Amino acid sequence: MENIKDTLFKFLRLDNLMGNLTGYVEARIDLLKIEIKEDIAKVLASALLILIVVFLALIFLLFLSIGFAHYLNTFFDQSQAGYWIVAGIYGVPCLIFVFFRKNIGHSMERHLMKMIKSKKK
């Protein structure tokens, strides 16, 4: 039975076709793996860059806030008043976001969905 199958494949030249087809599929799979690795590397590099920029921006904001609080202290009799004012400047928006987080989240979600839909077209 095996001999007949081999003879039939050779007669119809299906053995070369099957070899070429499997080679093509293997090459496509290897190419897909390489493309996925490249995409992952790009995403990780972008994420690392964003993380570094956010870290440096937070450090800058920290020292800017300390400097502003120290500057405000020169206008008041108490040495901690400037720090309380700066804390209030950050605290008020934080409280607003906490109280209205659902509304803000829904509006951001709608905006992002609109952006995604517009990019698909």
DSSP file (Angstrom, degrees, kcal/mol; ACC not computed):
  #  RESIDUE AA STRUCTURE BP1 BP2  ACC     N-H-->O    O-->H-N    N-H-->O    O-->H-N    TCO  KAPPA ALPHA  PHI   PSI    X-CA   Y-CA   Z-CA
    1    1 A M     >        0   0    0      0, 0.0     4,-1.9     0, 0.0     5,-0.1   0.000 360.0 360.0 360.0 -40.6    0.0    0.0    0.0
    2    2 A E  H  >  +     0   0    0      1,-0.2     4,-2.4     2,-0.2     5,-0.2   0.877 360.0  53.6 -66.4 -37.6    2.8    2.3    0.8
    3    3 A N  H  > S+     0   0    0      2,-0.2     4,-2.3     1,-0.2    -1,-0.2   0.884 107.9  50.0 -65.3 -39.2    4.6    1.5   -2.4
    4    4 A I  H  > S+     0   0    0      2,-0.2     4,-2.7     1,-0.2    -1,-0.2   0.905 110.2  50.8 -66.2 -41.3    1.4    2.4   -4.4
    5    5 A K  H  X S+     0   0    0     -4,-1.9     4,-2.5     2,-0.2    -2,-0.2   0.918 111.4  47.1 -62.8 -44.9    1.1    5.7   -2.5
    6    6 A D  H  X S+     0   0    0     -4,-2.4     4,-2.4     2,-0.2    -1,-0.2   0.904 113.0  49.3 -63.1 -41.3    4.7    6.6   -3.3
    7    7 A T  H  X S+     0   0    0     -4,-2.3     4,-2.5     2,-0.2    -2,-0.2   0.910 111.6  48.5 -65.0 -42.1    4.3    5.7   -6.9
    8    8 A L  H  X S+     0   0    0     -4,-2.7     4,-2.4     2,-0.2     6,-0.2   0.904 111.4  49.9 -65.4 -41.9    1.2    7.7   -7.2
    9    9 A F  H  X>S+     0   0    0     -4,-2.5     5,-2.2     1,-0.2     6,-0.9   0.912 113.6  46.0 -62.3 -42.5    2.8   10.8   -5.6
   10   10 A K  H  <5S+     0   0    0     -4,-2.4     3,-0.2     3,-0.2    -2,-0.2   0.893 112.1  51.4 -67.3 -38.7    5.8   10.5   -7.9
   11   11 A F  H  <5S+     0   0    0     -4,-2.5    -2,-0.2     1,-0.2    -1,-0.2   0.910 119.2  35.2 -65.1 -42.1    3.5   10.0  -10.9
   12   12 A L  H  <5S-     0   0    0     -4,-2.4    -1,-0.2    -5,-0.2    -2,-0.2   0.450 107.3-126.8 -90.4  -1.0    1.5   13.1  -10.1
   13   13 A R  T  X5 +     0   0    0     -4,-0.6     4,-1.0    -3,-0.2    -3,-0.2   0.837  65.7 138.0  56.9  36.2    4.5   14.9   -8.8
   14   14 A L  H  >< +     0   0    0     -5,-2.2     4,-3.0    -6,-0.2     5,-0.2   0.705  56.5  70.3 -80.9 -21.0    2.7   15.6   -5.6
   15   15 A D  H  > S+     0   0    0     -6,-0.9     4,-2.0     2,-0.2    -1,-0.2   0.908 102.3  43.6 -65.2 -39.5    5.8   14.8   -3.5
   16   16 A N  H  > S+     0   0    0     -7,-0.2     4,-2.8     2,-0.2    -1,-0.2   0.888 114.2  51.4 -68.9 -38.4    7.5   18.0   -4.7
   17   17 A L  H  X S+     0   0    0     -4,-1.0     4,-2.6     2,-0.2    -2,-0.2   0.918 111.0  46.9 -64.4 -43.1    4.3   20.0   -4.2
   18   18 A M  H  X S+     0   0    0     -4,-3.0     4,-2.6     2,-0.2     5,-0.2   0.898 112.9  49.9 -65.9 -39.5    3.9   18.7   -0.7
   19   19 A G  H  X S+     0   0    0     -4,-2.0     4,-2.1    -5,-0.2    -2,-0.2   0.916 113.1  45.9 -64.6 -42.9    7.5   19.5    0.1
   20   20 A N  H  X S+     0   0    0     -4,-2.8     4,-2.5     2,-0.2    -2,-0.2   0.898 113.0  50.6 -65.6 -40.6    7.2   23.0   -1.3
   21   21 A L  H  X S+     0   0    0     -4,-2.6     4,-2.5     2,-0.2    -2,-0.2   0.925 112.0  45.5 -65.8 -44.5    4.0   23.6    0.6
   22   22 A T  H  X S+     0   0    0     -4,-2.6     4,-2.5     1,-0.2    -1,-0.2   0.894 113.2  51.3 -66.6 -37.2    5.4   22.4    3.9
   23   23 A G  H  X S+     0   0    0     -4,-2.1     4,-2.3    -5,-0.2    -2,-0.2   0.907 110.7  48.9 -63.1 -40.9    8.5   24.5    3.3
   24   24 A Y  H  X S+     0   0    0     -4,-2.5     4,-2.4     2,-0.2    -2,-0.2   0.926 111.7  48.3 -64.0 -45.5    6.4   27.6    2.5
   25   25 A V  H  X S+     0   0    0     -4,-2.5     4,-2.2     1,-0.2    -2,-0.2   0.913 112.4  48.9 -63.3 -42.6    4.2   27.1    5.7
   26   26 A E  H  X S+     0   0    0     -4,-2.5     4,-2.4     1,-0.2    -1,-0.2   0.901 111.2  50.0 -63.5 -40.5    7.3   26.7    7.8
   27   27 A A  H  X S+     0   0    0     -4,-2.3     4,-2.4     2,-0.2    -2,-0.2   0.900 110.5  49.7 -64.9 -40.2    8.9   29.8    6.3
   28   28 A R  H  X S+     0   0    0     -4,-2.4     4,-2.4     2,-0.2    -2,-0.2   0.889 110.7  49.9 -65.3 -39.2    5.7   31.8    7.0
   29   29 A I  H  X S+     0   0    0     -4,-2.2     4,-2.2     2,-0.2    -2,-0.2   0.924 111.5  48.3 -65.3 -43.8    5.6   30.6   10.6
   30   30 A D  H  X S+     0   0    0     -4,-2.4     4,-2.1     2,-0.2    -2,-0.2   0.905 111.9  49.9 -62.3 -41.2    9.3   31.6   11.1
   31   31 A L  H  X S+     0   0    0     -4,-2.4     4,-2.5     1,-0.2    -2,-0.2   0.906 109.7  50.9 -63.4 -42.0    8.6   35.0    9.5
   32   32 A L  H  X S+     0   0    0     -4,-2.4     4,-2.4     1,-0.2    -2,-0.2   0.896 109.0  51.4 -62.9 -40.5    5.6   35.5   11.8
   33   33 A K  H  X S+     0   0    0     -4,-2.2     4,-2.3     2,-0.2    -1,-0.2   0.915 111.0  48.0 -62.1 -42.9    7.7   34.6   14.8
   34   34 A I  H  X S+     0   0    0     -4,-2.1     4,-2.2     2,-0.2    -2,-0.2   0.912 111.7  49.8 -65.3 -42.2   10.4   37.2   13.8
   35   35 A E  H  X S+     0   0    0     -4,-2.5     4,-2.4     1,-0.2    -1,-0.2   0.892 110.5  50.1 -64.1 -39.2    7.7   39.9   13.2
   36   36 A I  H  X S+     0   0    0     -4,-2.4     4,-2.5     2,-0.2    -1,-0.2   0.912 109.9  50.6 -65.5 -41.7    6.2   39.2   16.6
   37   37 A K  H  X S+     0   0    0     -4,-2.3     4,-2.2     2,-0.2    -2,-0.2   0.899 110.9  49.3 -62.7 -40.0    9.6   39.4   18.3
   38   38 A E  H  X S+     0   0    0     -4,-2.2     4,-2.3     2,-0.2    -2,-0.2   0.914 111.1  49.3 -64.8 -42.5   10.2   42.8   16.5
   39   39 A D  H  X S+     0   0    0     -4,-2.4     4,-2.4     1,-0.2    -2,-0.2   0.906 111.1  49.5 -63.7 -41.0    6.9   44.1   17.6
   40   40 A I  H  X S+     0   0    0     -4,-2.5     4,-2.6     1,-0.2    -1,-0.2   0.906 110.4  50.8 -64.0 -40.9    7.4   43.1   21.2
   41   41 A A  H  X S+     0   0    0     -4,-2.2     4,-2.3     2,-0.2    -2,-0.2   0.904 110.6  49.0 -64.3 -40.8   10.9   44.7   21.2
   42   42 A K  H  X S+     0   0    0     -4,-2.3     4,-2.4     2,-0.2    -2,-0.2   0.921 112.4  47.7 -64.3 -43.6    9.4   48.0   19.8
   43   43 A V  H  X S+     0   0    0     -4,-2.4     4,-2.7     1,-0.2    -2,-0.2   0.921 113.1  47.8 -64.9 -43.7    6.6   48.0   22.4
   44   44 A L  H  X S+     0   0    0     -4,-2.6     4,-2.4     2,-0.2    -1,-0.2   0.893 111.9  49.7 -65.1 -39.3    9.1   47.3   25.2
   45   45 A A  H  X S+     0   0    0     -4,-2.3     4,-2.2    -5,-0.2    -1,-0.2   0.916 113.1  46.8 -65.0 -41.9   11.4   50.0   24.0
   46   46 A S  H  X S+     0   0    0     -4,-2.4     4,-2.5     2,-0.2    -2,-0.2   0.914 112.6  49.7 -65.2 -42.5    8.6   52.5   23.8
   47   47 A A  H  X S+     0   0    0     -4,-2.7     4,-2.5     1,-0.2    -2,-0.2   0.901 111.2  49.3 -63.7 -40.6    7.3   51.5   27.3
   48   48 A L  H  X S+     0   0    0     -4,-2.4     4,-2.3     2,-0.2    -1,-0.2   0.913 111.1  49.4 -64.9 -42.3   10.8   51.9   28.8
   49   49 A L  H  X S+     0   0    0     -4,-2.2     4,-2.4     2,-0.2    -2,-0.2   0.918 112.2  47.7 -62.5 -44.0   11.2   55.3   27.2
   50   50 A I  H  X S+     0   0    0     -4,-2.5     4,-2.7     1,-0.2     5,-0.2   0.906 110.7  52.5 -63.6 -41.1    7.8   56.5   28.5
   51   51 A L  H  X S+     0   0    0     -4,-2.5     4,-2.4     2,-0.2    -2,-0.2   0.903 109.9  48.1 -62.2 -41.8    8.6   55.1   31.9
   52   52 A I  H  X S+     0   0    0     -4,-2.3     4,-2.6     2,-0.2     5,-0.2   0.925 112.7  48.2 -64.9 -44.6   11.9   57.1   32.0
   53   53 A V  H  X S+     0   0    0     -4,-2.4     4,-2.4     2,-0.2    -2,-0.2   0.915 112.6  48.4 -63.8 -42.7   10.2   60.3   30.8
   54   54 A V  H  X S+     0   0    0     -4,-2.7     4,-2.4     2,-0.2    -1,-0.2   0.916 111.6  50.3 -63.7 -42.6    7.5   59.9   33.5
   55   55 A F  H  X S+     0   0    0     -4,-2.4     4,-2.2    -5,-0.2    -2,-0.2   0.939 112.8  45.5 -60.5 -47.7   10.0   59.2   36.2
   56   56 A L  H  X S+     0   0    0     -4,-2.6     4,-2.4     1,-0.2    -1,-0.2   0.874 111.9  52.3 -65.2 -36.5   12.1   62.3   35.3
   57   57 A A  H  X S+     0   0    0     -4,-2.4     4,-2.6    -5,-0.2    -1,-0.2   0.887 109.4  49.8 -66.1 -38.2    8.9   64.4   35.0
   58   58 A L  H  X S+     0   0    0     -4,-2.4     4,-2.4     2,-0.2    -2,-0.2   0.902 110.5  49.4 -67.6 -39.9    7.9   63.3   38.5
   59   59 A I  H  X S+     0   0    0     -4,-2.2     4,-2.3     2,-0.2     5,-0.2   0.933 112.4  48.5 -61.8 -44.8   11.3   64.2   39.9
   60   60 A F  H  X S+     0   0    0     -4,-2.4     4,-2.5     1,-0.2    -2,-0.2   0.923 111.9  48.9 -60.0 -45.2   11.1   67.6   38.2
   61   61 A L  H  X S+     0   0    0     -4,-2.6     4,-2.4     2,-0.2    -1,-0.2   0.880 109.4  53.4 -64.1 -37.8    7.6   68.1   39.6
   62   62 A L  H  X S+     0   0    0     -4,-2.4     4,-2.2     2,-0.2    -2,-0.2   0.951 113.4  40.9 -61.5 -50.3    8.7   67.1   43.1
   63   63 A F  H  X S+     0   0    0     -4,-2.3     4,-2.4     1,-0.2    -2,-0.2   0.853 113.9  53.4 -70.4 -33.4   11.6   69.6   43.2
   64   64 A L  H  X S+     0   0    0     -4,-2.5     4,-2.6    -5,-0.2    -1,-0.2   0.912 110.1  48.5 -63.8 -41.8    9.5   72.3   41.6
   65   65 A S  H  X S+     0   0    0     -4,-2.4     4,-2.6     2,-0.2    -2,-0.2   0.904 111.5  48.9 -65.6 -41.8    6.9   71.8   44.2
   66   66 A I  H  X S+     0   0    0     -4,-2.2     4,-2.5     2,-0.2    -2,-0.2   0.925 113.0  48.0 -63.9 -43.5    9.4   72.0   47.0
   67   67 A G  H  X S+     0   0    0     -4,-2.4     4,-2.3     2,-0.2    -2,-0.2   0.912 112.4  48.2 -63.3 -42.4   10.9   75.1   45.6
   68   68 A F  H  X S+     0   0    0     -4,-2.6     4,-2.4     2,-0.2    -2,-0.2   0.900 112.1  49.6 -65.3 -40.3    7.5   76.8   45.1
   69   69 A A  H  X S+     0   0    0     -4,-2.6     4,-1.7     2,-0.2    -2,-0.2   0.910 111.0  49.2 -64.9 -41.8    6.6   75.8   48.7
   70   70 A H  H  X S+     0   0    0     -4,-2.5     4,-0.6     1,-0.2    -2,-0.2   0.894 110.7  51.0 -64.0 -39.2    9.8   77.3   50.0
   71   71 A Y  H >< S+     0   0    0     -4,-2.3     3,-1.0     1,-0.2     4,-0.3   0.906 109.0  50.8 -63.6 -41.9    9.2   80.4   48.0
   72   72 A L  H >< S+     0   0    0     -4,-2.4     3,-1.6     1,-0.2     4,-0.5   0.817  98.6  67.5 -66.6 -29.3    5.7   80.8   49.5
   73   73 A N  H >< S+     0   0    0     -4,-1.7     3,-0.8     1,-0.3    -1,-0.2   0.767  88.3  66.6 -61.5 -25.1    7.1   80.4   53.0
   74   74 A T  T << S+     0   0    0     -3,-1.0    -1,-0.3    -4,-0.6    -2,-0.2   0.735  99.5  51.4 -69.5 -20.3    8.8   83.7   52.6
   75   75 A F  T <  S+     0   0    0     -3,-1.6     2,-0.3    -4,-0.3    -1,-0.2   0.574 106.3  61.4 -91.4 -10.6    5.4   85.5   52.5
   76   76 A F  S <  S-     0   0    0     -3,-0.8     6,-0.1    -4,-0.5     5,-0.0  -0.804  75.1-131.3-119.6 158.0    4.0   83.8   55.7
   77   77 A D  S    S+     0   0    0     -2,-0.3     2,-0.3     4,-0.0    -1,-0.1   0.836  90.8  72.1 -74.1 -33.6    5.1   83.9   59.3
   78   78 A Q  S >  S-     0   0    0      1,-0.1     3,-0.7    -3,-0.0     4,-0.4  -0.643  76.6-141.2 -87.4 141.4    4.8   80.1   59.7
   79   79 A S  T 3  S+     0   0    0     -2,-0.3     4,-0.2     1,-0.2    -1,-0.1   0.659  98.2  48.8 -77.4 -14.4    7.5   78.0   58.0
   80   80 A Q  T 3> S+     0   0    0      1,-0.1     4,-1.8     2,-0.1    -1,-0.2   0.458  81.7  92.6-103.6  -0.4    5.1   75.3   56.9
   81   81 A A  H <> S+     0   0    0     -3,-0.7     4,-2.1     1,-0.2     5,-0.2   0.884  84.3  53.3 -62.8 -40.2    2.4   77.4   55.3
   82   82 A G  H  > S+     0   0    0     -4,-0.4     4,-2.2     1,-0.2    -1,-0.2   0.877 107.9  51.1 -62.5 -37.4    3.9   77.2   51.8
   83   83 A Y  H  > S+     0   0    0     -4,-0.2     4,-2.3    -3,-0.2    -1,-0.2   0.880 109.2  50.4 -68.7 -37.1    4.0   73.4   52.0
   84   84 A W  H  X S+     0   0    0     -4,-1.8     4,-2.1     2,-0.2    -2,-0.2   0.879 110.0  50.8 -67.0 -37.0    0.3   73.3   53.0
   85   85 A I  H  X S+     0   0    0     -4,-2.1     4,-2.1     2,-0.2    -2,-0.2   0.929 111.5  46.8 -65.9 -44.8   -0.7   75.5   50.1
   86   86 A V  H  X S+     0   0    0     -4,-2.2     4,-1.6     1,-0.2    -2,-0.2   0.902 110.9  52.5 -64.5 -39.7    1.2   73.3   47.6
   87   87 A A  H  X S+     0   0    0     -4,-2.3     4,-2.6     1,-0.2    -1,-0.2   0.894 109.2  50.3 -61.6 -39.3   -0.4   70.2   49.2
   88   88 A G  H  X S+     0   0    0     -4,-2.1     4,-2.4     2,-0.2    -2,-0.2   0.866 104.1  58.1 -65.6 -36.8   -3.8   71.9   48.7
   89   89 A I  H  < S+     0   0    0     -4,-2.1    -1,-0.2     1,-0.2    -2,-0.2   0.880 116.4  35.0 -61.4 -36.9   -3.0   72.7   45.1
   90   90 A Y  H  X S+     0   0    0     -4,-1.6     4,-1.4     2,-0.1    -2,-0.2   0.810 115.9  56.2 -83.5 -32.1   -2.4   68.9   44.5
   91   91 A G  H  X S+     0   0    0     -4,-2.6     4,-2.5    -5,-0.2     5,-0.2   0.867  99.2  57.4 -71.4 -37.9   -5.1   67.7   46.9
   92   92 A V  H  X S+     0   0    0     -4,-2.4     4,-2.2     1,-0.2    -1,-0.2   0.952 109.8  42.7 -63.6 -50.9   -8.1   69.6   45.4
   93   93 A P  H  > S+     0   0    0      0, 0.0     4,-2.5     0, 0.0    -1,-0.2   0.877 112.8  55.6 -62.6 -33.2   -7.7   68.1   41.9
   94   94 A C  H  X S+     0   0    0     -4,-1.4     4,-2.1     2,-0.2    -2,-0.2   0.929 108.6  46.6 -62.7 -44.6   -7.1   64.7   43.4
   95   95 A L  H  X S+     0   0    0     -4,-2.5     4,-2.6     2,-0.2     5,-0.2   0.881 110.3  53.5 -64.2 -38.2  -10.4   64.9   45.4
   96   96 A I  H  X S+     0   0    0     -4,-2.2     4,-2.2     1,-0.2    -2,-0.2   0.930 110.4  47.1 -61.8 -44.5  -12.2   66.1   42.2
   97   97 A F  H  < S+     0   0    0     -4,-2.5    -2,-0.2     1,-0.2    -1,-0.2   0.874 111.9  50.9 -64.9 -36.7  -10.9   63.0   40.4
   98   98 A V  H >< S+     0   0    0     -4,-2.1     3,-0.8     1,-0.2     4,-0.2   0.932 114.2  42.7 -66.5 -45.1  -11.9   60.7   43.2
   99   99 A F  H 3< S+     0   0    0     -4,-2.6     3,-0.2     1,-0.2    -2,-0.2   0.840 125.6  33.2 -71.9 -32.6  -15.4   62.0   43.5
  100  100 A F  T 3X S+     0   0    0     -4,-2.2     4,-2.5    -5,-0.2    -1,-0.2   0.017  80.0 120.6-111.8  27.4  -16.0   62.1   39.7
  101  101 A R  H <> S+     0   0    0     -3,-0.8     4,-2.5     1,-0.2     5,-0.2   0.841  73.9  51.7 -64.3 -35.0  -13.9   59.1   38.7
  102  102 A K  H  > S+     0   0    0     -3,-0.2     4,-2.5    -4,-0.2    -1,-0.2   0.940 112.9  44.1 -68.3 -45.3  -16.8   57.2   37.1
  103  103 A N  H  > S+     0   0    0      2,-0.2     4,-2.2     1,-0.2    -2,-0.2   0.915 116.4  46.9 -64.6 -42.0  -17.9   60.1   35.0
  104  104 A I  H  X S+     0   0    0     -4,-2.5     4,-2.3     2,-0.2    -2,-0.2   0.908 112.5  50.8 -65.5 -41.4  -14.3   60.9   34.0
  105  105 A G  H  X S+     0   0    0     -4,-2.5     4,-2.3    -5,-0.2    -2,-0.2   0.902 110.9  48.0 -63.1 -42.3  -13.7   57.2   33.2
  106  106 A H  H  X S+     0   0    0     -4,-2.5     4,-2.4     2,-0.2    -1,-0.2   0.908 112.5  48.0 -66.7 -41.0  -16.8   57.0   31.0
  107  107 A S  H  X S+     0   0    0     -4,-2.2     4,-2.2     2,-0.2    -2,-0.2   0.892 112.6  48.7 -68.1 -37.3  -16.0   60.1   29.1
  108  108 A M  H  X S+     0   0    0     -4,-2.3     4,-2.5     2,-0.2    -1,-0.2   0.899 110.9  51.4 -66.5 -39.4  -12.3   59.0   28.5
  109  109 A E  H  X S+     0   0    0     -4,-2.3     4,-2.3     2,-0.2    -2,-0.2   0.913 110.5  48.1 -63.4 -43.3  -13.6   55.6   27.4
  110  110 A R  H  X S+     0   0    0     -4,-2.4     4,-2.1     2,-0.2    -1,-0.2   0.914 112.1  49.8 -62.9 -42.4  -16.0   57.2   24.9
  111  111 A H  H  X S+     0   0    0     -4,-2.2     4,-2.0     1,-0.2    -2,-0.2   0.917 111.6  47.8 -63.4 -43.7  -13.2   59.4   23.6
  112  112 A L  H  X S+     0   0    0     -4,-2.5     4,-2.4     1,-0.2    -1,-0.2   0.881 110.0  52.7 -65.5 -38.1  -10.8   56.5   23.2
  113  113 A M  H  X S+     0   0    0     -4,-2.3     4,-2.5     2,-0.2    -1,-0.2   0.888 108.5  50.6 -64.6 -38.0  -13.4   54.4   21.4
  114  114 A K  H  X S+     0   0    0     -4,-2.1     4,-2.1     2,-0.2    -2,-0.2   0.905 110.7  49.4 -64.3 -40.6  -14.0   57.3   18.9
  115  115 A M  H  X S+     0   0    0     -4,-2.0     4,-1.5     2,-0.2    -2,-0.2   0.906 112.0  48.0 -64.8 -41.2  -10.3   57.5   18.3
  116  116 A I  H  X S+     0   0    0     -4,-2.4     4,-1.4     1,-0.2    -2,-0.2   0.915 112.2  49.0 -66.1 -42.8  -10.0   53.8   17.7
  117  117 A K  H  X S+     0   0    0     -4,-2.5     4,-0.9     1,-0.2    -1,-0.2   0.868 110.1  51.1 -66.1 -35.8  -13.0   53.8   15.3
  118  118 A S  H  < S+     0   0    0     -4,-2.1    -1,-0.2     1,-0.2    -2,-0.2   0.818 108.5  52.1 -72.1 -28.9  -11.6   56.8   13.3
  119  119 A K  H  < S+     0   0    0     -4,-1.5    -1,-0.2     1,-0.2    -2,-0.2   0.790 102.9  59.1 -75.7 -27.5   -8.2   55.0   12.9
  120  120 A K  H  <        0   0    0     -4,-1.4    -1,-0.2     1,-0.2    -2,-0.2   0.803 360.0 360.0 -69.8 -28.3   -9.9   51.8   11.5
  121  121 A K     <        0   0    0     -4,-0.9    -1,-0.2    -3,-0.1    -2,-0.2   0.490 360.0 360.0 -77.9 360.0  -11.5   53.8    8.7
